[in-house]
Amino acid sequence: MDVQGMTVKATGREARALGVTEKTIRAYGTNVRYLEAGHGPPLVLIHGIGESASCWSANLEALAAHFHIYAPDVVGWGRTPPSDQHDYTMASYARFNLAFMDAIGLARANIIGWSLGGASALWAALAEPDRFERVMLIDSAGLGAEVHWLFRVLQVPGLGELVLAPHTAAAYLRYKYLFTRQRATVTREYLDEAIRDTRYAWHRQTVFRTLRAHSPLWRGQRDIDVHERLHELPMPVHILWGREDAVIPCKHGERAVTRLQQGELTIFEDCGHMPMLEYQQRFNELAIRFFRG
C-alpha cells in the first residue's frame, strides 16, 4: 500500500477522537484522503453528496472503540481530487468503494453509507456481495424516485451553479437546515469543518457532474433505484431513517426493508436527513449493536 499518514492535530471534533489519523492513499486513479481510527472488525463509512469524511465527526470516537474505522473523502469530494477513471455514475461510485477497500487491504468489511453514499454502498454490495459482512444504510438514495426539488434544480446547467454560488457559512447553514430537524446539532464547529473540506473547486463541480450523470430532473432517482434488486443481498442490512427527512422520504426505507433477505428498519422520530448527527449517541449505540451482531 502506498500510504502517507499523519496524526491529526487537535482541531475540530474529528481530531479529538482518540487515535484518529488522517491519511492519503492512491486508489481509483487519485489520491484519496481518509480518516482512520480504532481496532477491531473493519468498518468503512461512506458520506453523502456535497460532503466529506468530516460528516462523521460526531461518531468516530464511539465507533472506533469497537471497530477499525476507515472514512474516505469519496472521489471528487472534500480533499480527494477527481479521477480520470470516474464518470460520476453510481456504478463508478461503487467501483470507487471497492477500489478504496482494495487499496487499504480489505478483502471484506462492514460498511455504512449515508444518502448518496448509501446508494453507492448498495451498488457495491450488489456487485460483490462476498466482500461485505453487514451493511447499514442511512436515509439512503437509490431506493425510490422521489427527492427534494433542490436536487432537481441543481441538475439544470446554469441554474444549479447560480443556486450554489454563495460559498459562505450562512449559505452552508441554510443547506444544512434543509438536511436536519434537530438544527441545534449543526454547530459552528461542525460548519467550520464542513466548509474547510468543501472549499476545493472540484468539490462543487462534482455536485453538478454527479446529478447530471443520472436521470433528467423529471425522473428523480429512477436511474439509480435498485429496490427491485434488494432481495439479492445475502448479508444483514439495517436501514435507518429520519421520520421527517425532507430530502428523501422515509417511505423509501419502509418499502425497502420488506424486500431484504435479512433486513431491519429503525426510524428516528423528529429527525431529518442526518440521524448520525441529530441523534449522535442513539445512532452510535445502534450501529455498534448491529455491527457486533
Secondary structure, 3 states (H helix, E strand, C coil): CCEEEEECCCCCHHHHCCCCEEEEEEECCEEEEEEEECCCCEEEEECCCCCCHHHHCCCHHHHHCCCEEEEECCCCCCCCCCCCCCCCCHHHHHHHHHHHHHHCCCCCEEEEEECHHHHHHHHHHHHCHHHEEEEEEECCCCCCCCCCHHHHHCCCCCHHHHHCCCCCHHHHHHHHHHHCCCHHHCCHHHHHHHHHHCCCHHHHHHHHHHHHCCCCHHHCCHHHCCHHHHHHCCCCEEEEEECCCCCCCCHHHHHHHHHCCCEEEEEECCCCCCHHHHCHHHHHHHHHHHHHC
